[in-house]
Amino acid sequence: MNYIREFFYLRKSDRKVILTLLCVIVIALVVIFMAGGNGESNELTPADTLPAKHNNRDSSHRQPYHEHTKTVYVRTKVIYRDTAYQRGKALNKTEYDSIKAHYQEKIKPGEHVVLNTADTTVLKTVPGIGPFFARKVVEYGQRLGGYVSVDQLDEIEDFPLDAKDFLTIEGASPRKLNVNTLTLNELRRHPYISFYQAKAITDYRRLHGPLHSLNDLRLSKDFPPEAIKRLEPYVEF
């Protein structure tokens, strides 16, 4: 009782300071009690960051959850018939052509396509030939002036050789080059005539007059026998 009596004899300002300190102490005790009374840590757990999904399946079929797993990367593959490509891998034109060819209606073994009359739509029905090679076959045939042999397709880079079994030549009549009238630049446009061969032709004409046969060029180092034989179906005099 003496303490209470002495408290009221204190100055008013002193009493305010003491009451303020008491309030602060009480508030601090309440905060400490509320924060630590349940004895749990405030640290996040995997369950907080990645809520578990429940379903009706038997728990024995669930994959185990690893507490420290943050991200799972799954590598997948897309399978195109006989060739596997990783998803996201860029395909070059040859690979794309091979895949595309699998998913077009194809002719059956024993059936054939006439090479010189087929357009790109018909060529795409040949097993192994897709849009890319169909276009290449037509373009190369135009540069040649027409095919005289199915084996000329070997001259197209990476051409699928098995496709040749479905192609045939009928009534070949290639476009002819008049080697006595064409200029050097006109001659060299043909796939079988290089710059040096075209120059050999024009030089011969200038020195000896018109050619009567490709054999007239047999002494030129630019016209070995195989080059003459390959070019013969495409020239006239």
PLY file of the C-alpha trace (Angstrom):
ply
format ascii 1.0
element vertex 237
property float x
property float y
property float z
element edge 236
property int vertex1
property int vertex2
end_header
0.00 0.00 0.00
2.88 2.37 0.69
4.13 1.89 -2.89
0.75 2.85 -4.31
0.56 5.87 -2.01
4.05 6.95 -2.96
3.16 6.53 -6.67
0.45 9.19 -6.39
2.86 11.55 -4.70
5.12 11.43 -7.79
5.01 14.23 -10.31
2.51 13.85 -13.11
5.26 13.59 -15.78
7.01 10.79 -13.86
3.80 8.85 -13.59
3.31 9.05 -17.41
6.79 7.71 -18.09
6.27 4.75 -15.72
2.87 3.89 -17.23
4.30 4.06 -20.76
7.12 1.67 -19.86
4.67 -0.76 -18.27
2.47 -0.73 -21.41
5.45 -1.41 -23.65
6.54 -4.34 -21.48
3.04 -5.83 -21.49
2.70 -5.51 -25.28
6.13 -7.10 -25.84
5.22 -10.06 -23.63
1.95 -10.59 -25.49
3.71 -10.52 -28.91
6.37 -12.98 -27.77
3.75 -15.32 -26.37
1.63 -15.27 -29.52
4.58 -15.72 -31.90
6.37 -18.53 -30.14
3.60 -20.21 -28.23
2.89 -22.90 -30.83
6.60 -23.90 -31.14
6.46 -23.98 -35.01
9.06 -22.53 -37.36
8.17 -19.76 -39.80
10.46 -21.29 -42.47
8.71 -22.37 -45.68
8.53 -26.09 -46.38
8.11 -27.92 -49.67
4.43 -28.30 -48.87
4.06 -24.52 -48.79
5.76 -23.95 -52.13
4.40 -27.01 -53.98
0.95 -28.07 -52.73
0.31 -31.76 -53.01
-2.36 -32.91 -55.48
-4.67 -35.63 -54.24
-6.61 -38.01 -56.40
-8.54 -41.21 -55.97
-5.78 -43.48 -57.17
-4.14 -45.94 -54.86
-1.21 -44.28 -53.13
0.96 -47.25 -54.07
0.90 -46.03 -57.69
2.05 -42.53 -56.87
5.59 -41.55 -57.67
7.62 -40.67 -54.57
8.03 -36.97 -53.90
11.55 -35.80 -53.24
11.67 -32.89 -50.83
14.61 -31.16 -52.48
13.32 -31.50 -56.05
12.66 -28.08 -57.53
12.12 -28.74 -61.26
11.68 -31.91 -63.27
12.88 -31.88 -66.88
11.37 -34.54 -69.11
13.19 -35.39 -72.36
10.75 -36.53 -75.02
11.17 -37.75 -78.57
8.87 -37.54 -81.56
9.06 -40.69 -83.64
8.59 -40.47 -87.41
8.32 -44.02 -88.63
11.87 -45.34 -88.87
13.66 -42.17 -87.76
13.69 -40.53 -84.33
14.23 -36.82 -83.88
14.44 -34.99 -80.57
11.68 -32.48 -80.12
12.89 -29.00 -80.94
15.63 -30.21 -83.30
15.64 -28.24 -86.54
15.35 -30.46 -89.59
17.28 -29.78 -92.75
15.60 -30.01 -96.15
16.66 -33.59 -96.75
15.32 -34.82 -93.40
12.08 -32.90 -93.84
11.66 -34.34 -97.33
12.19 -37.87 -96.03
9.56 -37.43 -93.28
7.08 -35.71 -95.56
7.43 -38.52 -98.07
6.20 -41.07 -95.51
2.85 -39.34 -95.08
1.82 -39.07 -98.75
-0.12 -41.65 -100.70
2.51 -43.72 -102.49
2.54 -46.04 -105.45
3.11 -49.71 -104.76
6.11 -51.88 -105.75
5.86 -52.81 -109.41
4.22 -49.52 -110.37
6.21 -46.84 -112.17
6.17 -43.14 -112.94
7.44 -41.84 -116.29
10.24 -39.50 -115.33
10.11 -36.98 -118.19
6.35 -36.40 -118.07
5.81 -36.39 -114.28
5.24 -33.10 -112.48
5.97 -32.52 -108.78
2.53 -33.80 -107.72
3.06 -37.14 -109.47
6.66 -37.44 -108.30
5.56 -37.08 -104.67
3.69 -40.37 -105.01
7.03 -42.16 -105.43
8.27 -43.72 -102.15
11.18 -41.70 -100.80
10.36 -38.54 -102.78
8.77 -35.59 -101.03
8.24 -31.95 -102.05
11.95 -31.05 -101.91
13.24 -33.84 -104.17
10.21 -33.65 -106.46
11.11 -30.03 -107.14
14.80 -30.89 -107.59
13.99 -33.64 -110.13
11.84 -31.31 -112.22
14.36 -28.45 -112.07
17.31 -30.67 -113.03
15.34 -32.22 -115.89
14.62 -28.75 -117.26
18.31 -27.81 -117.09
19.30 -31.01 -118.88
16.63 -30.71 -121.55
15.08 -34.00 -120.46
16.31 -37.25 -118.90
17.70 -40.06 -121.03
18.43 -42.39 -118.10
17.07 -42.86 -114.58
20.68 -43.04 -113.39
21.02 -39.31 -114.06
19.14 -38.81 -110.79
22.37 -39.84 -109.03
23.68 -36.41 -110.02
21.17 -34.79 -107.62
22.82 -34.46 -104.22
21.50 -36.91 -101.59
18.78 -38.22 -103.89
17.19 -41.39 -102.38
18.51 -44.14 -104.63
15.70 -46.59 -103.79
13.24 -44.22 -105.46
14.79 -45.01 -108.85
13.10 -48.43 -108.79
9.74 -46.67 -109.23
10.82 -44.44 -112.14
11.15 -45.22 -115.83
12.12 -43.54 -119.11
9.77 -43.83 -122.09
10.40 -42.29 -125.51
13.18 -39.96 -124.41
13.62 -37.02 -126.78
15.92 -34.52 -125.04
16.26 -30.93 -126.15
19.26 -30.57 -128.47
22.03 -27.96 -128.37
23.47 -26.82 -131.68
27.15 -26.66 -130.76
27.96 -24.84 -133.99
25.72 -21.83 -133.39
25.46 -21.29 -129.63
27.73 -18.81 -127.88
30.13 -19.75 -125.09
27.72 -18.48 -122.39
24.79 -20.34 -123.93
26.76 -23.58 -124.09
27.95 -23.44 -120.50
24.39 -23.24 -119.16
24.01 -26.96 -119.74
24.94 -29.10 -116.69
27.25 -31.26 -118.81
29.27 -28.40 -120.31
31.74 -26.52 -118.12
33.29 -23.17 -118.94
36.46 -24.84 -120.24
34.50 -27.29 -122.39
32.42 -24.46 -123.86
35.65 -22.58 -124.61
37.11 -25.70 -126.26
34.06 -25.88 -128.55
34.19 -22.21 -129.55
37.98 -22.39 -130.03
37.60 -25.41 -132.31
34.97 -23.63 -134.38
37.19 -20.56 -134.69
40.25 -22.59 -135.73
38.75 -25.50 -137.70
35.22 -24.53 -138.62
31.97 -26.30 -137.66
32.01 -29.52 -135.71
30.64 -32.66 -137.35
30.82 -34.85 -134.27
31.84 -34.64 -130.65
34.69 -36.93 -131.59
36.25 -33.87 -133.20
36.98 -32.77 -129.63
38.53 -36.06 -128.49
42.04 -34.57 -128.56
41.02 -31.87 -126.09
41.92 -32.62 -122.48
38.53 -31.19 -121.48
36.63 -33.88 -123.37
37.57 -37.35 -122.11
35.54 -40.26 -123.56
33.07 -40.34 -120.66
32.31 -36.60 -121.08
31.65 -37.08 -124.81
29.38 -40.09 -124.23
27.38 -38.24 -121.56
26.87 -35.16 -123.76
26.08 -36.95 -127.07
22.27 -37.24 -126.55
22.02 -33.47 -126.04
23.90 -32.04 -129.07
23.28 -31.55 -132.74
25.37 -30.13 -135.56
0 1
1 2
2 3
3 4
4 5
5 6
6 7
7 8
8 9
9 10
10 11
11 12
12 13
13 14
14 15
15 16
16 17
17 18
18 19
19 20
20 21
21 22
22 23
23 24
24 25
25 26
26 27
27 28
28 29
29 30
30 31
31 32
32 33
33 34
34 35
35 36
36 37
37 38
38 39
39 40
40 41
41 42
42 43
43 44
44 45
45 46
46 47
47 48
48 49
49 50
50 51
51 52
52 53
53 54
54 55
55 56
56 57
57 58
58 59
59 60
60 61
61 62
62 63
63 64
64 65
65 66
66 67
67 68
68 69
69 70
70 71
71 72
72 73
73 74
74 75
75 76
76 77
77 78
78 79
79 80
80 81
81 82
82 83
83 84
84 85
85 86
86 87
87 88
88 89
89 90
90 91
91 92
92 93
93 94
94 95
95 96
96 97
97 98
98 99
99 100
100 101
101 102
102 103
103 104
104 105
105 106
106 107
107 108
108 109
109 110
110 111
111 112
112 113
113 114
114 115
115 116
116 117
117 118
118 119
119 120
120 121
121 122
122 123
123 124
124 125
125 126
126 127
127 128
128 129
129 130
130 131
131 132
132 133
133 134
134 135
135 136
136 137
137 138
138 139
139 140
140 141
141 142
142 143
143 144
144 145
145 146
146 147
147 148
148 149
149 150
150 151
151 152
152 153
153 154
154 155
155 156
156 157
157 158
158 159
159 160
160 161
161 162
162 163
163 164
164 165
165 166
166 167
167 168
168 169
169 170
170 171
171 172
172 173
173 174
174 175
175 176
176 177
177 178
178 179
179 180
180 181
181 182
182 183
183 184
184 185
185 186
186 187
187 188
188 189
189 190
190 191
191 192
192 193
193 194
194 195
195 196
196 197
197 198
198 199
199 200
200 201
201 202
202 203
203 204
204 205
205 206
206 207
207 208
208 209
209 210
210 211
211 212
212 213
213 214
214 215
215 216
216 217
217 218
218 219
219 220
220 221
221 222
222 223
223 224
224 225
225 226
226 227
227 228
228 229
229 230
230 231
231 232
232 233
233 234
234 235
235 236
